[in-house]
């Protein structure tokens, strides 16, 4: 993975975390509040980034697709 790809993936993960799409787990017994993404969630994020690149889907388009799908599930 190139530096650019690594940076892009990190930013995608940060956006997903900020939007509440990826649950964070609090690590106990740490001197400060410490959170991490479970390994199974990390694999899902990596797959999303891979598919987005492969299908040439913009972040904006992906967000719209997720919002639309979430809305459909909530109203079903």
PAMARFI-447829 format. One record per residue: residue number from 1; residue in one letter; chain; x, y, z of N, C-alpha, C, O in turn. Coordinates in Angstrom, 2 decimals, decimal comma, padded with zeros to 5 digits. Example, Ala and Ser with C-alpha at 12.3 -4.5 7.8 and 13.67 -1.06 7.14 Angstrom:
BEGIN
<pt><num>1</num><residu>A</residu><chaine>A</chaine><n_x>013,19</n_x><n_y>-005,69</n_y><n_z>007,80</n_z><ca_x>012,30</ca_x><ca_y>-004,50</ca_y><ca_z>007,80</ca_z><c_x>013,20</c_x><c_y>-003,30</c_y><c_z>007,80</c_z><o_x>014,24</o_x><o_y>-003,32</o_y><o_z>008,46</o_z></pt>
<pt><num>2</num><residu>S</residu><chaine>A</chaine><n_x>012,85</n_x><n_y>-002,25</n_y><n_z>007,08</n_z><ca_x>013,67</ca_x><ca_y>-001,06</ca_y><ca_z>007,14</ca_z><c_x>012,90</c_x><c_y>000,03</c_y><c_z>007,87</c_z><o_x>013,41</o_x><o_y>001,14</o_y><o_z>008,04</o_z></pt>
This chain:
BEGIN
<pt><num>1</num><residu>X</residu><chaine>A</chaine><n_x>000,86</n_x><n_y>-001,17</n_y><n_z>000,00</n_z><ca_x>000,00</ca_x><ca_y>000,00</ca_y><ca_z>000,00</ca_z><c_x>000,90</c_x><c_y>001,23</c_y><c_z>000,00</c_z><o_x>001,83</o_x><o_y>001,34</o_y><o_z>000,80</o_z></pt>
<pt><num>2</num><residu>X</residu><chaine>A</chaine><n_x>000,61</n_x><n_y>002,15</n_y><n_z>-000,89</n_z><ca_x>001,41</ca_x><ca_y>003,37</ca_y><ca_z>-000,99</ca_z><c_x>001,08</c_x><c_y>004,31</c_y><c_z>000,17</c_z><o_x>000,10</o_x><o_y>004,12</o_y><o_z>000,88</o_z></pt>
<pt><num>3</num><residu>X</residu><chaine>A</chaine><n_x>001,91</n_x><n_y>005,32</n_y><n_z>000,33</n_z><ca_x>001,68</ca_x><ca_y>006,32</ca_y><ca_z>001,37</ca_z><c_x>000,34</c_x><c_y>007,01</c_y><c_z>001,12</c_z><o_x>-000,42</o_x><o_y>007,25</o_y><o_z>002,06</o_z></pt>
<pt><num>4</num><residu>X</residu><chaine>A</chaine><n_x>000,07</n_x><n_y>007,34</n_y><n_z>-000,12</n_z><ca_x>-001,21</ca_x><ca_y>007,99</ca_y><ca_z>-000,47</ca_z><c_x>-002,38</c_x><c_y>007,10</c_y><c_z>-000,10</c_z><o_x>-003,35</o_x><o_y>007,56</o_y><o_z>000,51</o_z></pt>
<pt><num>5</num><residu>X</residu><chaine>A</chaine><n_x>-002,32</n_x><n_y>005,82</n_y><n_z>-000,47</n_z><ca_x>-003,40</ca_x><ca_y>004,89</ca_y><ca_z>-000,17</ca_z><c_x>-003,59</c_x><c_y>004,71</c_y><c_z>001,34</c_z><o_x>-004,72</o_x><o_y>004,63</o_y><o_z>001,83</o_z></pt>
<pt><num>6</num><residu>X</residu><chaine>A</chaine><n_x>-002,49</n_x><n_y>004,65</n_y><n_z>002,05</n_z><ca_x>-002,55</ca_x><ca_y>004,52</ca_y><ca_z>003,51</ca_z><c_x>-003,20</c_x><c_y>005,76</c_y><c_z>004,14</c_z><o_x>-004,03</o_x><o_y>005,64</o_y><o_z>005,04</o_z></pt>
<pt><num>7</num><residu>X</residu><chaine>A</chaine><n_x>-002,82</n_x><n_y>006,92</n_y><n_z>003,66</n_z><ca_x>-003,40</ca_x><ca_y>008,17</ca_y><ca_z>004,15</ca_z><c_x>-004,89</c_x><c_y>008,22</c_y><c_z>003,83</c_z><o_x>-005,70</o_x><o_y>008,59</o_y><o_z>004,68</o_z></pt>
<pt><num>8</num><residu>X</residu><chaine>A</chaine><n_x>-005,25</n_x><n_y>007,85</n_y><n_z>002,60</n_z><ca_x>-006,65</ca_x><ca_y>007,85</ca_y><ca_z>002,20</ca_z><c_x>-007,46</c_x><c_y>006,90</c_y><c_z>003,07</c_z><o_x>-008,55</o_x><o_y>007,24</o_y><o_z>003,52</o_z></pt>
<pt><num>9</num><residu>X</residu><chaine>A</chaine><n_x>-006,93</n_x><n_y>005,71</n_y><n_z>003,32</n_z><ca_x>-007,64</ca_x><ca_y>004,75</ca_y><ca_z>004,15</ca_z><c_x>-007,81</c_x><c_y>005,27</c_y><c_z>005,57</c_z><o_x>-008,87</o_x><o_y>005,12</o_y><o_z>006,18</o_z></pt>
<pt><num>10</num><residu>X</residu><chaine>A</chaine><n_x>-006,77</n_x><n_y>005,90</n_y><n_z>006,10</n_z><ca_x>-006,85</ca_x><ca_y>006,47</ca_y><ca_z>007,45</ca_z><c_x>-007,92</c_x><c_y>007,55</c_y><c_z>007,52</c_z><o_x>-008,68</o_x><o_y>007,62</o_y><o_z>008,49</o_z></pt>
<pt><num>11</num><residu>X</residu><chaine>A</chaine><n_x>-007,98</n_x><n_y>008,39</n_y><n_z>006,51</n_z><ca_x>-009,01</ca_x><ca_y>009,44</ca_y><ca_z>006,47</ca_z><c_x>-010,40</c_x><c_y>008,85</c_y><c_z>006,34</c_z><o_x>-011,35</o_x><o_y>009,33</o_y><o_z>006,97</o_z></pt>
<pt><num>12</num><residu>X</residu><chaine>A</chaine><n_x>-010,55</n_x><n_y>007,80</n_y><n_z>005,53</n_z><ca_x>-011,84</ca_x><ca_y>007,13</ca_y><ca_z>005,39</ca_z><c_x>-012,29</c_x><c_y>006,55</c_y><c_z>006,73</c_z><o_x>-013,45</o_x><o_y>006,65</o_y><o_z>007,11</o_z></pt>
<pt><num>13</num><residu>X</residu><chaine>A</chaine><n_x>-011,36</n_x><n_y>005,95</n_y><n_z>007,44</n_z><ca_x>-011,66</ca_x><ca_y>005,39</ca_y><ca_z>008,75</ca_z><c_x>-012,07</c_x><c_y>006,48</c_y><c_z>009,73</c_z><o_x>-013,02</o_x><o_y>006,32</o_y><o_z>010,49</o_z></pt>
<pt><num>14</num><residu>X</residu><chaine>A</chaine><n_x>-011,35</n_x><n_y>007,59</n_y><n_z>009,71</n_z><ca_x>-011,67</ca_x><ca_y>008,71</ca_y><ca_z>010,61</ca_z><c_x>-013,06</c_x><c_y>009,26</c_y><c_z>010,32</c_z><o_x>-013,81</o_x><o_y>009,57</o_y><o_z>011,25</o_z></pt>
<pt><num>15</num><residu>X</residu><chaine>A</chaine><n_x>-013,41</n_x><n_y>009,37</n_y><n_z>009,05</n_z><ca_x>-014,74</ca_x><ca_y>009,86</ca_y><ca_z>008,68</ca_z><c_x>-015,82</c_x><c_y>008,89</c_y><c_z>009,16</c_z><o_x>-016,83</o_x><o_y>009,31</o_y><o_z>009,71</o_z></pt>
<pt><num>16</num><residu>X</residu><chaine>A</chaine><n_x>-015,59</n_x><n_y>007,60</n_y><n_z>008,95</n_z><ca_x>-016,56</ca_x><ca_y>006,59</ca_y><ca_z>009,38</ca_z><c_x>-016,73</c_x><c_y>006,61</c_y><c_z>010,90</c_z><o_x>-017,85</o_x><o_y>006,48</o_y><o_z>011,40</o_z></pt>
<pt><num>17</num><residu>X</residu><chaine>A</chaine><n_x>-015,64</n_x><n_y>006,77</n_y><n_z>011,63</n_z><ca_x>-015,71</ca_x><ca_y>006,84</ca_y><ca_z>013,09</ca_z><c_x>-016,46</c_x><c_y>008,10</c_y><c_z>013,51</c_z><o_x>-017,33</o_x><o_y>008,04</o_y><o_z>014,38</o_z></pt>
<pt><num>18</num><residu>X</residu><chaine>A</chaine><n_x>-016,12</n_x><n_y>009,23</n_y><n_z>012,90</n_z><ca_x>-016,78</ca_x><ca_y>010,50</ca_y><ca_z>013,24</ca_z><c_x>-018,28</c_x><c_y>010,44</c_y><c_z>012,98</c_z><o_x>-019,07</o_x><o_y>011,00</o_y><o_z>013,75</o_z></pt>
<pt><num>19</num><residu>X</residu><chaine>A</chaine><n_x>-018,68</n_x><n_y>009,77</n_y><n_z>011,90</n_z><ca_x>-020,09</ca_x><ca_y>009,66</ca_y><ca_z>011,54</ca_z><c_x>-020,82</c_x><c_y>008,58</c_y><c_z>012,33</c_z><o_x>-022,01</o_x><o_y>008,36</o_y><o_z>012,13</o_z></pt>
<pt><num>20</num><residu>X</residu><chaine>A</chaine><n_x>-020,10</n_x><n_y>007,91</n_y><n_z>013,23</n_z><ca_x>-020,73</ca_x><ca_y>006,87</ca_y><ca_z>014,05</ca_z><c_x>-020,99</c_x><c_y>005,57</c_y><c_z>013,31</c_z><o_x>-021,75</o_x><o_y>004,73</o_y><o_z>013,78</o_z></pt>
<pt><num>21</num><residu>X</residu><chaine>A</chaine><n_x>-020,36</n_x><n_y>005,40</n_y><n_z>012,16</n_z><ca_x>-020,57</ca_x><ca_y>004,20</ca_y><ca_z>011,35</ca_z><c_x>-019,74</c_x><c_y>003,02</c_y><c_z>011,85</c_z><o_x>-020,02</o_x><o_y>001,87</o_y><o_z>011,52</o_z></pt>
<pt><num>22</num><residu>X</residu><chaine>A</chaine><n_x>-018,73</n_x><n_y>003,32</n_y><n_z>012,64</n_z><ca_x>-017,84</ca_x><ca_y>002,28</ca_y><ca_z>013,16</ca_z><c_x>-017,81</c_x><c_y>002,40</c_y><c_z>014,68</c_z><o_x>-017,41</o_x><o_y>003,44</o_y><o_z>015,21</o_z></pt>
<pt><num>23</num><residu>X</residu><chaine>A</chaine><n_x>-018,22</n_x><n_y>001,36</n_y><n_z>015,37</n_z><ca_x>-018,20</ca_x><ca_y>001,44</ca_y><ca_z>016,84</ca_z><c_x>-016,79</c_x><c_y>001,40</c_y><c_z>017,40</c_z><o_x>-015,95</o_x><o_y>000,63</o_y><o_z>016,94</o_z></pt>
<pt><num>24</num><residu>X</residu><chaine>A</chaine><n_x>-016,56</n_x><n_y>002,23</n_y><n_z>018,39</n_z><ca_x>-015,29</ca_x><ca_y>002,23</ca_y><ca_z>019,08</ca_z><c_x>-015,45</c_x><c_y>001,46</c_y><c_z>020,40</c_z><o_x>-016,51</o_x><o_y>001,51</o_y><o_z>021,02</o_z></pt>
<pt><num>25</num><residu>X</residu><chaine>A</chaine><n_x>-014,40</n_x><n_y>000,77</n_y><n_z>020,80</n_z><ca_x>-014,39</ca_x><ca_y>000,05</ca_y><ca_z>022,06</ca_z><c_x>-013,42</c_x><c_y>000,75</c_y><c_z>023,00</c_z><o_x>-012,29</o_x><o_y>001,06</o_y><o_z>022,63</o_z></pt>
<pt><num>26</num><residu>X</residu><chaine>A</chaine><n_x>-013,88</n_x><n_y>000,99</n_y><n_z>024,21</n_z><ca_x>-013,02</ca_x><ca_y>001,67</ca_y><ca_z>025,18</ca_z><c_x>-012,06</c_x><c_y>000,64</c_y><c_z>025,80</c_z><o_x>-012,47</o_x><o_y>-000,45</o_y><o_z>026,20</o_z></pt>
<pt><num>27</num><residu>X</residu><chaine>A</chaine><n_x>-010,81</n_x><n_y>001,01</n_y><n_z>025,87</n_z><ca_x>-009,80</ca_x><ca_y>000,15</ca_y><ca_z>026,47</ca_z><c_x>-009,69</c_x><c_y>000,52</c_y><c_z>027,94</c_z><o_x>-009,42</o_x><o_y>001,67</o_y><o_z>028,29</o_z></pt>
<pt><num>28</num><residu>X</residu><chaine>A</chaine><n_x>-009,91</n_x><n_y>-000,46</n_y><n_z>028,80</n_z><ca_x>-009,88</ca_x><ca_y>-000,24</ca_y><ca_z>030,24</ca_z><c_x>-008,44</c_x><c_y>-000,16</c_y><c_z>030,75</c_z><o_x>-007,49</o_x><o_y>-000,56</o_y><o_z>030,08</o_z></pt>
<pt><num>29</num><residu>X</residu><chaine>A</chaine><n_x>-008,33</n_x><n_y>000,36</n_y><n_z>031,95</n_z><ca_x>-007,05</ca_x><ca_y>000,44</ca_y><ca_z>032,67</ca_z><c_x>-005,97</c_x><c_y>001,23</c_y><c_z>031,93</c_z><o_x>-004,79</o_x><o_y>000,88</o_y><o_z>031,96</o_z></pt>
<pt><num>30</num><residu>X</residu><chaine>A</chaine><n_x>-006,40</n_x><n_y>002,30</n_y><n_z>031,29</n_z><ca_x>-005,46</ca_x><ca_y>003,18</ca_y><ca_z>030,61</ca_z><c_x>-005,46</c_x><c_y>004,53</c_y><c_z>031,35</c_z><o_x>-006,48</o_x><o_y>004,91</o_y><o_z>031,91</o_z></pt>
<pt><num>31</num><residu>X</residu><chaine>A</chaine><n_x>-004,32</n_x><n_y>005,24</n_y><n_z>031,36</n_z><ca_x>-004,26</ca_x><ca_y>006,50</ca_y><ca_z>032,09</ca_z><c_x>-005,17</c_x><c_y>007,59</c_y><c_z>031,52</c_z><o_x>-005,57</o_x><o_y>008,51</o_y><o_z>032,24</o_z></pt>
<pt><num>32</num><residu>X</residu><chaine>A</chaine><n_x>-005,50</n_x><n_y>007,48</n_y><n_z>030,26</n_z><ca_x>-006,42</ca_x><ca_y>008,44</ca_y><ca_z>029,62</ca_z><c_x>-007,46</c_x><c_y>007,63</c_y><c_z>028,85</c_z><o_x>-007,25</o_x><o_y>006,45</o_y><o_z>028,57</o_z></pt>
<pt><num>33</num><residu>X</residu><chaine>A</chaine><n_x>-008,58</n_x><n_y>008,28</n_y><n_z>028,51</n_z><ca_x>-009,59</ca_x><ca_y>007,59</ca_y><ca_z>027,71</ca_z><c_x>-008,95</c_x><c_y>007,12</c_y><c_z>026,40</c_z><o_x>-008,39</o_x><o_y>007,91</o_y><o_z>025,65</o_z></pt>
<pt><num>34</num><residu>X</residu><chaine>A</chaine><n_x>-009,04</n_x><n_y>005,83</n_y><n_z>026,16</n_z><ca_x>-008,42</ca_x><ca_y>005,23</ca_y><ca_z>024,98</ca_z><c_x>-009,44</c_x><c_y>004,34</c_y><c_z>024,29</c_z><o_x>-010,08</o_x><o_y>003,50</o_y><o_z>024,93</o_z></pt>
<pt><num>35</num><residu>X</residu><chaine>A</chaine><n_x>-009,59</n_x><n_y>004,52</n_y><n_z>022,99</n_z><ca_x>-010,56</ca_x><ca_y>003,76</ca_y><ca_z>022,22</ca_z><c_x>-009,86</c_x><c_y>003,11</c_y><c_z>021,05</c_z><o_x>-008,83</o_x><o_y>003,58</o_y><o_z>020,58</o_z></pt>
<pt><num>36</num><residu>X</residu><chaine>A</chaine><n_x>-010,43</n_x><n_y>002,00</n_y><n_z>020,57</n_z><ca_x>-009,88</ca_x><ca_y>001,33</ca_y><ca_z>019,41</ca_z><c_x>-011,00</c_x><c_y>000,75</c_y><c_z>018,58</c_z><o_x>-012,12</o_x><o_y>000,56</o_y><o_z>019,06</o_z></pt>
<pt><num>37</num><residu>X</residu><chaine>A</chaine><n_x>-010,69</n_x><n_y>000,46</n_y><n_z>017,32</n_z><ca_x>-011,64</ca_x><ca_y>-000,18</ca_y><ca_z>016,41</ca_z><c_x>-011,35</c_x><c_y>-001,67</c_y><c_z>016,45</c_z><o_x>-010,21</o_x><o_y>-002,10</o_y><o_z>016,23</o_z></pt>
<pt><num>38</num><residu>X</residu><chaine>A</chaine><n_x>-012,37</n_x><n_y>-002,45</n_y><n_z>016,72</n_z><ca_x>-012,23</ca_x><ca_y>-003,90</ca_y><ca_z>016,76</ca_z><c_x>-011,71</c_x><c_y>-004,40</c_y><c_z>015,40</c_z><o_x>-012,03</o_x><o_y>-003,82</o_y><o_z>014,37</o_z></pt>
<pt><num>39</num><residu>X</residu><chaine>A</chaine><n_x>-010,94</n_x><n_y>-005,46</n_y><n_z>015,42</n_z><ca_x>-010,32</ca_x><ca_y>-005,98</ca_y><ca_z>014,19</ca_z><c_x>-011,37</c_x><c_y>-006,36</c_y><c_z>013,13</c_z><o_x>-011,14</o_x><o_y>-006,15</o_y><o_z>011,94</o_z></pt>
<pt><num>40</num><residu>X</residu><chaine>A</chaine><n_x>-012,50</n_x><n_y>-006,90</n_y><n_z>013,55</n_z><ca_x>-013,54</ca_x><ca_y>-007,26</ca_y><ca_z>012,57</ca_z><c_x>-014,09</c_x><c_y>-006,01</c_y><c_z>011,88</c_z><o_x>-014,38</o_x><o_y>-006,05</o_y><o_z>010,68</o_z></pt>
<pt><num>41</num><residu>X</residu><chaine>A</chaine><n_x>-014,23</n_x><n_y>-004,91</n_y><n_z>012,62</n_z><ca_x>-014,69</ca_x><ca_y>-003,66</ca_y><ca_z>012,02</ca_z><c_x>-013,63</c_x><c_y>-003,09</c_y><c_z>011,08</c_z><o_x>-013,97</o_x><o_y>-002,52</o_y><o_z>010,04</o_z></pt>
<pt><num>42</num><residu>X</residu><chaine>A</chaine><n_x>-012,37</n_x><n_y>-003,23</n_y><n_z>011,42</n_z><ca_x>-011,29</ca_x><ca_y>-002,75</ca_y><ca_z>010,57</ca_z><c_x>-011,31</c_x><c_y>-003,46</c_y><c_z>009,22</c_z><o_x>-011,08</o_x><o_y>-002,84</o_y><o_z>008,18</o_z></pt>
<pt><num>43</num><residu>X</residu><chaine>A</chaine><n_x>-011,58</n_x><n_y>-004,75</n_y><n_z>009,23</n_z><ca_x>-011,64</ca_x><ca_y>-005,51</ca_y><ca_z>007,98</ca_z><c_x>-012,79</c_x><c_y>-005,02</c_y><c_z>007,10</c_z><o_x>-012,66</o_x><o_y>-004,95</o_y><o_z>005,88</o_z></pt>
<pt><num>44</num><residu>X</residu><chaine>A</chaine><n_x>-013,91</n_x><n_y>-004,68</n_y><n_z>007,72</n_z><ca_x>-015,04</ca_x><ca_y>-004,13</ca_y><ca_z>006,97</ca_z><c_x>-014,65</c_x><c_y>-002,81</c_y><c_z>006,33</c_z><o_x>-014,95</o_x><o_y>-002,56</o_y><o_z>005,16</o_z></pt>
<pt><num>45</num><residu>X</residu><chaine>A</chaine><n_x>-013,98</n_x><n_y>-001,96</n_y><n_z>007,09</n_z><ca_x>-013,52</ca_x><ca_y>-000,67</ca_y><ca_z>006,54</ca_z><c_x>-012,58</c_x><c_y>-000,87</c_y><c_z>005,36</c_z><o_x>-012,70</o_x><o_y>-000,19</o_y><o_z>004,34</o_z></pt>
<pt><num>46</num><residu>X</residu><chaine>A</chaine><n_x>-011,64</n_x><n_y>-001,78</n_y><n_z>005,50</n_z><ca_x>-010,69</ca_x><ca_y>-002,04</ca_y><ca_z>004,42</ca_z><c_x>-011,42</c_x><c_y>-002,51</c_y><c_z>003,16</c_z><o_x>-011,06</o_x><o_y>-002,12</o_y><o_z>002,05</o_z></pt>
<pt><num>47</num><residu>X</residu><chaine>A</chaine><n_x>-012,43</n_x><n_y>-003,34</n_y><n_z>003,34</n_z><ca_x>-013,20</ca_x><ca_y>-003,83</ca_y><ca_z>002,20</ca_z><c_x>-013,99</c_x><c_y>-002,71</c_y><c_z>001,54</c_z><o_x>-014,09</o_x><o_y>-002,65</o_y><o_z>000,31</o_z></pt>
<pt><num>48</num><residu>X</residu><chaine>A</chaine><n_x>-014,55</n_x><n_y>-001,81</n_y><n_z>002,34</n_z><ca_x>-015,29</ca_x><ca_y>-000,67</ca_y><ca_z>001,79</ca_z><c_x>-014,35</c_x><c_y>000,21</c_y><c_z>000,96</c_z><o_x>-014,71</o_x><o_y>000,62</o_y><o_z>-000,15</o_z></pt>
<pt><num>49</num><residu>X</residu><chaine>A</chaine><n_x>-013,17</n_x><n_y>000,49</n_y><n_z>001,48</n_z><ca_x>-012,21</ca_x><ca_y>001,32</ca_y><ca_z>000,76</ca_z><c_x>-011,80</c_x><c_y>000,64</c_y><c_z>-000,54</c_z><o_x>-011,70</o_x><o_y>001,29</o_y><o_z>-001,58</o_z></pt>
<pt><num>50</num><residu>X</residu><chaine>A</chaine><n_x>-011,56</n_x><n_y>-000,67</n_y><n_z>-000,49</n_z><ca_x>-011,15</ca_x><ca_y>-001,42</ca_y><ca_z>-001,68</ca_z><c_x>-012,25</c_x><c_y>-001,36</c_y><c_z>-002,75</c_z><o_x>-011,98</o_x><o_y>-001,09</o_y><o_z>-003,92</o_z></pt>
<pt><num>51</num><residu>X</residu><chaine>A</chaine><n_x>-013,50</n_x><n_y>-001,61</n_y><n_z>-002,34</n_z><ca_x>-014,60</ca_x><ca_y>-001,58</ca_y><ca_z>-003,30</ca_z><c_x>-014,82</c_x><c_y>-000,19</c_y><c_z>-003,87</c_z><o_x>-015,12</o_x><o_y>-000,03</o_y><o_z>-005,06</o_z></pt>
<pt><num>52</num><residu>X</residu><chaine>A</chaine><n_x>-014,68</n_x><n_y>000,82</n_y><n_z>-003,02</n_z><ca_x>-014,86</ca_x><ca_y>002,19</ca_y><ca_z>-003,48</ca_z><c_x>-013,84</c_x><c_y>002,53</c_y><c_z>-004,56</c_z><o_x>-014,18</o_x><o_y>003,15</o_y><o_z>-005,57</o_z></pt>
<pt><num>53</num><residu>X</residu><chaine>A</chaine><n_x>-012,61</n_x><n_y>002,13</n_y><n_z>-004,35</n_z><ca_x>-011,57</ca_x><ca_y>002,38</ca_y><ca_z>-005,35</ca_z><c_x>-011,83</c_x><c_y>001,58</c_y><c_z>-006,62</c_z><o_x>-011,74</o_x><o_y>002,10</o_y><o_z>-007,73</o_z></pt>
<pt><num>54</num><residu>X</residu><chaine>A</chaine><n_x>-012,17</n_x><n_y>000,30</n_y><n_z>-006,44</n_z><ca_x>-012,38</ca_x><ca_y>-000,59</ca_y><ca_z>-007,57</ca_z><c_x>-013,52</c_x><c_y>-000,11</c_y><c_z>-008,46</c_z><o_x>-013,43</o_x><o_y>-000,18</o_y><o_z>-009,69</o_z></pt>
<pt><num>55</num><residu>X</residu><chaine>A</chaine><n_x>-014,60</n_x><n_y>000,37</n_y><n_z>-007,85</n_z><ca_x>-015,77</ca_x><ca_y>000,82</ca_y><ca_z>-008,59</ca_z><c_x>-015,74</c_x><c_y>002,32</c_y><c_z>-008,88</c_z><o_x>-016,66</o_x><o_y>002,85</o_y><o_z>-009,50</o_z></pt>
<pt><num>56</num><residu>X</residu><chaine>A</chaine><n_x>-014,68</n_x><n_y>002,98</n_y><n_z>-008,44</n_z><ca_x>-014,51</ca_x><ca_y>004,42</ca_y><ca_z>-008,66</ca_z><c_x>-015,70</c_x><c_y>005,21</c_y><c_z>-008,13</c_z><o_x>-016,27</o_x><o_y>006,05</o_y><o_z>-008,82</o_z></pt>
<pt><num>57</num><residu>X</residu><chaine>A</chaine><n_x>-016,07</n_x><n_y>004,93</n_y><n_z>-006,88</n_z><ca_x>-017,19</ca_x><ca_y>005,61</ca_y><ca_z>-006,22</ca_z><c_x>-016,62</c_x><c_y>006,69</c_y><c_z>-005,32</c_z><o_x>-015,73</o_x><o_y>006,43</o_y><o_z>-004,51</o_z></pt>
<pt><num>58</num><residu>X</residu><chaine>A</chaine><n_x>-017,12</n_x><n_y>007,90</n_y><n_z>-005,46</n_z><ca_x>-016,63</ca_x><ca_y>009,00</ca_y><ca_z>-004,62</ca_z><c_x>-017,14</c_x><c_y>008,83</c_y><c_z>-003,20</c_z><o_x>-018,11</o_x><o_y>008,12</o_y><o_z>-002,95</o_z></pt>
<pt><num>59</num><residu>X</residu><chaine>A</chaine><n_x>-016,46</n_x><n_y>009,49</n_y><n_z>-002,26</n_z><ca_x>-016,90</ca_x><ca_y>009,45</ca_y><ca_z>-000,86</ca_z><c_x>-018,31</c_x><c_y>010,02</c_y><c_z>-000,73</c_z><o_x>-019,12</o_x><o_y>009,49</o_y><o_z>000,02</o_z></pt>
<pt><num>60</num><residu>X</residu><chaine>A</chaine><n_x>-018,59</n_x><n_y>011,09</n_y><n_z>-001,46</n_z><ca_x>-019,91</ca_x><ca_y>011,70</ca_y><ca_z>-001,41</ca_z><c_x>-020,99</c_x><c_y>010,73</c_y><c_z>-001,89</c_z><o_x>-022,04</o_x><o_y>010,61</o_y><o_z>-001,26</o_z></pt>
<pt><num>61</num><residu>X</residu><chaine>A</chaine><n_x>-020,72</n_x><n_y>010,04</n_y><n_z>-002,99</n_z><ca_x>-021,68</ca_x><ca_y>009,08</ca_y><ca_z>-003,53</ca_z><c_x>-021,87</c_x><c_y>007,92</c_y><c_z>-002,55</c_z><o_x>-023,00</o_x><o_y>007,48</o_y><o_z>-002,32</o_z></pt>
<pt><num>62</num><residu>X</residu><chaine>A</chaine><n_x>-020,79</n_x><n_y>007,43</n_y><n_z>-001,98</n_z><ca_x>-020,87</ca_x><ca_y>006,35</ca_y><ca_z>-001,02</ca_z><c_x>-021,69</c_x><c_y>006,76</c_y><c_z>000,20</c_z><o_x>-022,51</o_x><o_y>005,98</o_y><o_z>000,69</o_z></pt>
<pt><num>63</num><residu>X</residu><chaine>A</chaine><n_x>-021,48</n_x><n_y>007,97</n_y><n_z>000,68</n_z><ca_x>-022,24</ca_x><ca_y>008,47</ca_y><ca_z>001,82</ca_z><c_x>-023,73</c_x><c_y>008,52</c_y><c_z>001,50</c_z><o_x>-024,56</o_x><o_y>008,12</o_y><o_z>002,32</o_z></pt>
<pt><num>64</num><residu>X</residu><chaine>A</chaine><n_x>-024,07</n_x><n_y>009,01</n_y><n_z>000,31</n_z><ca_x>-025,48</ca_x><ca_y>009,06</ca_y><ca_z>-000,10</ca_z><c_x>-026,07</c_x><c_y>007,66</c_y><c_z>-000,17</c_z><o_x>-027,22</o_x><o_y>007,45</o_y><o_z>000,24</o_z></pt>
<pt><num>65</num><residu>X</residu><chaine>A</chaine><n_x>-025,31</n_x><n_y>006,70</n_y><n_z>-000,68</n_z><ca_x>-025,80</ca_x><ca_y>005,33</ca_y><ca_z>-000,76</ca_z><c_x>-026,05</c_x><c_y>004,76</c_y><c_z>000,63</c_z><o_x>-027,06</o_x><o_y>004,09</o_y><o_z>000,85</o_z></pt>
<pt><num>66</num><residu>X</residu><chaine>A</chaine><n_x>-025,14</n_x><n_y>005,02</n_y><n_z>001,56</n_z><ca_x>-025,29</ca_x><ca_y>004,51</ca_y><ca_z>002,93</ca_z><c_x>-026,49</c_x><c_y>005,15</c_y><c_z>003,61</c_z><o_x>-027,28</o_x><o_y>004,46</o_y><o_z>004,26</o_z></pt>
<pt><num>67</num><residu>X</residu><chaine>A</chaine><n_x>-026,63</n_x><n_y>006,46</n_y><n_z>003,46</n_z><ca_x>-027,77</ca_x><ca_y>007,17</ca_y><ca_z>004,08</ca_z><c_x>-029,08</c_x><c_y>006,64</c_y><c_z>003,51</c_z><o_x>-030,03</o_x><o_y>006,40</o_y><o_z>004,25</o_z></pt>
<pt><num>68</num><residu>X</residu><chaine>A</chaine><n_x>-029,14</n_x><n_y>006,46</n_y><n_z>002,20</n_z><ca_x>-030,35</ca_x><ca_y>005,97</ca_y><ca_z>001,56</ca_z><c_x>-030,68</c_x><c_y>004,55</c_y><c_z>002,06</c_z><o_x>-031,83</o_x><o_y>004,25</o_y><o_z>002,36</o_z></pt>
<pt><num>69</num><residu>X</residu><chaine>A</chaine><n_x>-029,68</n_x><n_y>003,71</n_y><n_z>002,13</n_z><ca_x>-029,88</ca_x><ca_y>002,33</ca_y><ca_z>002,60</ca_z><c_x>-030,33</c_x><c_y>002,31</c_y><c_z>004,06</c_z><o_x>-031,23</o_x><o_y>001,55</o_y><o_z>004,43</o_z></pt>
<pt><num>70</num><residu>X</residu><chaine>A</chaine><n_x>-029,71</n_x><n_y>003,13</n_y><n_z>004,89</n_z><ca_x>-030,08</ca_x><ca_y>003,21</ca_y><ca_z>006,30</ca_z><c_x>-031,53</c_x><c_y>003,67</c_y><c_z>006,44</c_z><o_x>-032,28</o_x><o_y>003,12</o_y><o_z>007,25</o_z></pt>
<pt><num>71</num><residu>X</residu><chaine>A</chaine><n_x>-031,91</n_x><n_y>004,67</n_y><n_z>005,66</n_z><ca_x>-033,28</ca_x><ca_y>005,17</ca_y><ca_z>005,69</ca_z><c_x>-034,27</c_x><c_y>004,07</c_y><c_z>005,28</c_z><o_x>-035,33</o_x><o_y>003,93</o_y><o_z>005,89</o_z></pt>
<pt><num>72</num><residu>X</residu><chaine>A</chaine><n_x>-033,92</n_x><n_y>003,31</n_y><n_z>004,26</n_z><ca_x>-034,79</ca_x><ca_y>002,23</ca_y><ca_z>003,81</ca_z><c_x>-034,97</c_x><c_y>001,18</c_y><c_z>004,91</c_z><o_x>-036,07</o_x><o_y>000,66</o_y><o_z>005,11</o_z></pt>
<pt><num>73</num><residu>X</residu><chaine>A</chaine><n_x>-033,89</n_x><n_y>000,86</n_y><n_z>005,61</n_z><ca_x>-033,95</ca_x><ca_y>-000,14</ca_y><ca_z>006,67</ca_z><c_x>-034,77</c_x><c_y>000,38</c_y><c_z>007,85</c_z><o_x>-035,49</o_x><o_y>-000,40</o_y><o_z>008,48</o_z></pt>
<pt><num>74</num><residu>X</residu><chaine>A</chaine><n_x>-034,68</n_x><n_y>001,66</n_y><n_z>008,14</n_z><ca_x>-035,42</ca_x><ca_y>002,23</ca_y><ca_z>009,25</ca_z><c_x>-036,92</c_x><c_y>002,30</c_y><c_z>008,97</c_z><o_x>-037,74</o_x><o_y>002,18</o_y><o_z>009,89</o_z></pt>
<pt><num>75</num><residu>X</residu><chaine>A</chaine><n_x>-037,29</n_x><n_y>002,48</n_y><n_z>007,72</n_z><ca_x>-038,70</ca_x><ca_y>002,60</ca_y><ca_z>007,37</ca_z><c_x>-039,34</c_x><c_y>001,26</c_y><c_z>007,03</c_z><o_x>-040,55</o_x><o_y>001,18</o_y><o_z>006,84</o_z></pt>
<pt><num>76</num><residu>X</residu><chaine>A</chaine><n_x>-038,54</n_x><n_y>000,22</n_y><n_z>006,94</n_z><ca_x>-039,08</ca_x><ca_y>-001,12</ca_y><ca_z>006,59</ca_z><c_x>-039,71</c_x><c_y>-001,80</c_y><c_z>007,79</c_z><o_x>-040,21</o_x><o_y>-002,92</o_y><o_z>007,68</o_z></pt>
